[in-house]
Amino acid sequence: MKFVDTAEIFVKAGRGGNGALSFRREKFVPKGGPDGGDGGKGGDIIIQAVKGAVTLADFEYDKRFQAGHAGHGSGAMKTGAKGEDLKIFVPCGTLIKDENENILADLTEPDQFFIAAHGGRGGRGNCHFTSSERRAPRFAEKGDEGEERILKLELKLIADVGLVGLPNAGKSSILAAISGAKPKIAGYPFTTLTPNLGVLDVDDARIIIADLPGLIEGAHDGKGLGLQFLRHAERTRILVHVIDLSAKNFLDDFNAVRDEFRQYNKKLLDRPFLIVGNKIDLNDPEIESNKKILGGLNFSFMVVSALTGENIPELIKKIADMIRNAPEIKSEADEKLNYVQELPKRVNKKLEPVKIIRLQNNIFKVEHENLEKSVARINFDHDDALQKFAGILKRLNVEEALENAGAREGDKVLIGDIEFDFEPNIVA
């Protein structure tokens, strides 16, 4: 399976159903009142984390997602059917961001979900618009369009242990030795091109180990496998620095990795870590000298041979002990942000003044969020729609605002997708 850890998708929630324009027609009821039901709510787009998924490869070609539209209302106060929600499944550890890289959700546990786009509200039927002056309203609302947005998905593997080091240090061999995993292993750099996962069962603990791709100097700027390596290191609870003990400048290799951490995310330097010197099976005079150098460092270390298994049981025990004492990794989302997006609180925007923008000498655009939504809901095919439209303009003093901005009779006025000629008497 191809490993993909970033993707960009477009999501659009379902449209709300239209409200119904209907009047009761019953035998022996000569004056039946309005009974138009409401339109249903459009379907939501829901992104949910699931077990078993380990890549975002499904989103390389499938990038557009549309939830179901709602049914329209009908007579006898019948509400239209709700639009079908659409669930998008992602691996645990998936960050969801907007176009500006703001984190919207961090799905780290199975079944956590995030409402990525809310379905449109259903339009109200004419039964809602009766009053002492209007006994038989001949208009109903259209449903709202569903939300739409572009989202960026970023997968950061969730593992207890991250094996890190320069290419060809022996990380894949150690993963195979301690967990029974079967990663690709060869005697040349960059054998590991994508993270490999292994499972280590110790007593009652189940430890997930990630063999992260080797990096080179400048990885924090994207060189080599760069950010792909560093991104996944952020999710691990402890780090195991694997070094080639036969290398003459093995400390330079270790410091190079630490320096990449420093430049990418300084918090990685505070992560508990263990140095593992590999390849002690080699008949190399450098090894004994380097073991003495390791002993003089103020760091926790071990020397092993992934090839022969020497000291591997001790390494397993050491890793298990470190995991028992290691802190959990916190979600990257703001603590105030629930992984289920909350609906925004209602704000009374009816009292806010409208904004008039003069586009050309005789074309004016009216901006006001509440006004634009209200106008979009008007079904101008209905008999009393213009009366309702005029009432909305009057409540928000649109005529006065247009005249103050220089609009004259016959000028074009734009409100959302609606265009009409300015007639001052329309709101009289």
Residue pairs with C-beta under 8 A, 6 or more apart in sequence:
1 54
1 55
1 57
2 55
2 57
2 60
3 54
3 55
3 57
3 194
3 195
4 55
4 56
4 57
4 59
4 60
4 155
5 55
5 56
5 154
5 155
5 156
5 157
5 228
5 231
5 232
6 56
6 152
6 153
6 154
6 155
7 56
7 59
7 60
7 63
7 152
7 153
8 59
8 63
8 150
8 151
8 152
8 153
9 59
9 63
9 64
9 65
9 88
9 150
9 151
9 153
10 63
10 64
10 65
10 148
10 149
10 150
10 151
11 45
11 64
11 65
11 66
11 88
11 116
11 117
11 148
11 149
11 151
12 45
12 64
12 65
12 66
12 67
12 117
12 146
12 147
12 148
13 42
13 43
13 44
13 45
13 67
13 83
13 117
13 118
13 119
13 120
13 146
13 147
13 148
14 42
14 43
14 44
14 66
14 67
14 68
14 69
14 70
14 83
14 84
14 119
14 120
14 146
15 42
15 69
15 70
15 83
15 119
15 120
15 143
15 144
15 145
15 146
16 39
16 40
16 41
16 42
16 70
16 83
16 119
16 120
16 121
16 122
16 123
16 143
16 144
16 145
16 146
17 38
17 39
17 40
17 41
17 42
17 69
17 70
17 71
17 72
17 73
17 80
17 81
17 83
17 122
17 123
17 143
18 39
18 72
18 73
18 80
18 122
18 123
18 140
18 141
18 142
18 143
18 379
19 36
19 37
19 38
19 39
19 72
19 73
19 122
19 123
19 124
19 125
19 126
19 128
19 140
19 141
19 142
19 143
20 36
20 37
20 38
20 39
20 72
20 73
20 74
20 75
20 78
20 125
20 126
20 140
21 36
21 125
21 126
21 138
21 139
21 140
21 379
21 382
22 34
22 35
22 36
22 37
22 74
22 75
22 76
22 125
22 126
23 32
23 33
23 34
23 35
23 75
23 136
24 32
24 33
24 34
24 35
24 75
24 76
25 32
26 32
33 127
33 130
33 135
33 136
34 125
34 126
34 127
34 129
34 130
34 136
34 137
35 75
35 76
35 77
35 125
35 127
36 73
36 74
36 75
36 77
36 125
36 126
36 127
36 140
37 73
37 74
37 75
37 76
37 77
37 78
37 79
37 80
37 125
37 127
38 73
38 79
38 80
38 122
38 123
38 124
38 125
38 128
39 70
39 71
39 72
39 73
39 79
39 80
39 122
39 123
39 124
39 125
39 141
39 142
39 143
40 70
40 71
40 72
40 73
40 79
40 80
40 81
40 82
40 83
40 122
40 143
41 70
41 82
41 83
41 119
41 120
41 121
41 122
42 67
42 68
42 69
42 70
42 82
42 83
42 119
42 120
42 121
42 122
42 143
42 144
42 146
43 67
43 68
43 69
43 70
43 82
43 83
43 84
43 85
43 86
43 119
43 146
44 67
44 85
44 86
44 115
44 116
44 117
44 118
44 119
45 65
45 67
45 85
45 86
45 88
45 115
45 116
45 117
46 85
46 86
46 87
46 88
46 113
46 114
46 115
46 116
47 87
47 88
47 89
47 90
47 94
47 96
47 105
47 107
47 113
47 114
47 116
47 151
48 87
48 88
48 89
48 90
48 107
48 111
48 112
48 113
48 114
49 89
49 90
49 91
49 92
49 93
49 94
49 107
49 108
49 109
49 110
49 111
49 112
49 113
50 89
50 90
50 91
50 92
50 110
50 111
51 92
51 110
53 89
53 90
53 91
53 92
54 91
54 157
54 197
55 91
55 155
56 90
56 91
56 94
56 153
56 155
59 153
65 86
65 88
66 86
67 83
67 84
67 85
67 86
67 117
67 119
67 146
68 83
68 84
68 85
68 86
69 83
70 80
70 81
70 82
70 83
70 119
70 120
70 122
70 143
71 80
71 81
71 82
71 83
72 80
72 143
73 79
73 80
73 122
73 123
73 125
73 140
74 80
77 125
77 127
79 122
80 122
82 119
83 119
83 146
85 119
87 113
88 116
90 107
90 153
90 155
91 155
92 107
92 108
92 109
92 110
92 112
92 158
93 107
93 108
93 155
93 156
93 157
93 158
93 235
94 106
94 107
94 153
94 154
94 155
94 156
95 103
95 105
95 106
95 107
95 153
95 154
95 155
95 156
95 332
95 333
96 103
96 104
96 105
96 106
96 107
96 114
96 116
96 151
96 152
96 153
97 103
97 104
97 151
97 152
97 153
97 154
98 104
98 149
98 150
98 151
98 152
99 149
99 150
99 152
101 152
103 332
103 333
103 334
103 337
104 114
104 116
104 151
104 333
104 337
104 341
105 114
105 333
105 337
105 339
105 341
106 331
106 332
106 333
106 339
107 113
107 114
107 339
108 158
108 331
112 339
113 339
113 340
114 339
114 340
114 341
115 340
115 341
116 149
116 151
116 341
117 146
117 147
117 148
117 149
118 146
118 147
118 343
119 146
119 147
120 143
120 144
120 145
120 146
120 147
121 143
121 144
122 143
122 144
123 140
123 141
123 142
123 143
123 144
123 377
123 379
124 140
124 141
125 140
125 141
126 137
126 138
126 139
126 140
129 137
129 139
129 140
129 388
130 136
130 137
137 384
138 382
138 383
138 384
139 378
139 379
139 382
139 383
139 384
139 385
139 387
139 388
140 379
140 382
141 377
141 378
141 379
142 376
142 377
142 378
142 379
143 377
144 373
144 376
144 377
145 376
154 231
156 231
156 232
156 234
156 235
157 195
157 197
157 210
157 232
157 235
158 208
158 235
158 329
159 197
159 208
159 209
159 210
159 232
159 235
159 236
159 237
160 207
160 208
160 209
160 236
160 237
160 238
160 323
160 326
161 200
161 207
161 208
161 209
161 210
161 236
161 237
161 238
161 239
161 240
161 319
161 323
162 209
162 210
162 212
162 232
162 233
162 235
162 236
162 238
162 239
162 240
163 171
163 174
163 175
163 209
163 210
163 211
163 212
163 240
163 242
164 171
164 212
164 215
164 229
164 233
164 239
164 240
164 241
164 242
164 257
165 171
165 214
165 241
165 242
165 243
165 253
165 257
166 214
166 215
166 216
166 243
166 244
166 253
166 256
166 257
167 189
167 190
167 191
167 214
167 215
167 216
168 187
168 188
168 189
168 191
168 214
168 244
169 214
169 242
169 243
169 244
169 253
169 278
170 242
170 244
170 278
170 279
170 306
171 192
171 211
171 212
171 214
171 242
172 183
172 184
172 185
172 191
172 192
172 196
172 211
173 185
173 278
173 306
173 307
174 211
174 240
174 242
174 276
174 278
174 304
174 306
174 315
175 181
175 183
175 196
175 198
175 209
175 211
176 182
176 183
176 185
176 198
176 306
177 304
177 306
177 309
177 312
178 198
178 200
178 209
178 312
178 315
178 316
178 319
179 198
179 199
179 200
179 209
180 198
180 199
181 196
181 197
181 198
181 199
181 209
181 211
183 192
183 196
183 198
183 211
184 191
184 192
185 191
189 214
190 213
190 214
190 224
190 225
192 211
192 212
192 213
192 214
193 213
193 225
194 213
194 228
195 210
195 211
195 212
195 213
195 232
196 210
196 211
197 208
197 209
197 210
197 211
198 208
198 209
198 211
199 206
199 207
199 208
199 209
200 206
200 207
200 208
200 209
200 316
200 319
200 320
201 207
202 316
202 317
202 320
203 320
205 320
205 323
205 324
207 319
207 320
207 323
209 319
210 232
210 236
212 229
212 232
212 233
213 225
213 228
213 229
214 224
214 225
214 229
215 224
215 225
215 226
215 229
215 230
215 257
215 260
216 223
216 224
217 223
217 256
217 259
217 260
218 224
218 226
219 225
219 226
219 227
219 229
219 230
219 260
219 264
220 226
220 227
220 230
220 260
220 263
220 264
227 264
230 260
230 261
230 264
230 265
230 268
233 239
233 261
233 268
234 265
234 267
234 268
234 329
234 332
235 329
236 271
236 329
237 271
237 272
237 323
237 326
237 327
237 328
237 329
238 271
238 272
238 273
238 274
238 319
238 322
238 323
238 326
239 268
239 271
239 272
239 273
239 274
240 273
240 274
240 276
240 319
241 254
241 257
241 273
241 274
241 275
241 276
242 276
242 278
243 250
243 253
243 254
243 275
243 276
243 277
243 278
244 250
244 253
244 278
244 279
245 277
245 278
245 279
245 280
245 286
245 287
245 290
245 291
245 294
245 303
246 279
246 282
246 284
246 286
246 287
246 290
247 253
247 286
247 290
248 286
250 277
250 290
250 293
251 293
254 275
258 269
261 268
261 269
262 268
262 269
272 322
272 325
272 326
273 299
273 300
274 300
274 301
274 302
274 318
274 319
274 322
275 294
275 297
275 299
275 300
275 301
275 302
276 301
276 302
276 303
276 304
276 315
277 290
277 291
277 294
277 301
277 302
277 303
277 304
278 303
278 304
278 305
278 306
279 287
279 305
279 306
279 307
280 287
280 291
280 303
280 304
280 305
280 310
280 311
281 305
281 307
281 308
281 310
291 303
294 301
294 303
295 301
300 318
302 311
302 314
302 315
302 318
303 311
304 310
304 311
304 312
304 314
304 315
305 311
305 312
306 312
333 339
349 368
349 369
349 370
350 370
350 395
350 396
352 368
352 370
353 368
353 396
353 397
353 401
354 366
354 367
354 368
354 371
354 396
354 397
354 398
354 401
355 366
355 367
355 368
356 364
356 365
356 366
356 367
356 401
356 402
356 404
356 405
356 407
357 364
357 365
357 367
358 364
358 365
358 405
358 406
359 365
359 414
362 408
362 410
362 411
362 412
363 411
363 412
363 413
363 414
364 402
364 405
364 407
364 411
364 412
364 413
364 414
364 422
365 413
365 414
365 415
366 398
366 401
366 402
366 413
366 414
366 415
368 396
370 396
371 392
371 396
371 398
371 415
372 415
372 416
374 392
375 389
375 392
375 415
375 416
375 418
376 416
376 417
376 418
378 385
378 388
378 389
378 392
379 385
380 386
380 389
390 426
390 427
393 399
393 426
393 427
394 427
398 427
399 424
399 426
399 427
402 411
402 413
402 422
403 424
407 413
407 422
408 422
409 421
409 422
409 423
409 424
410 421
410 422
411 421
411 422
412 419
412 420
412 421
412 422
413 419
413 420
413 421
413 422
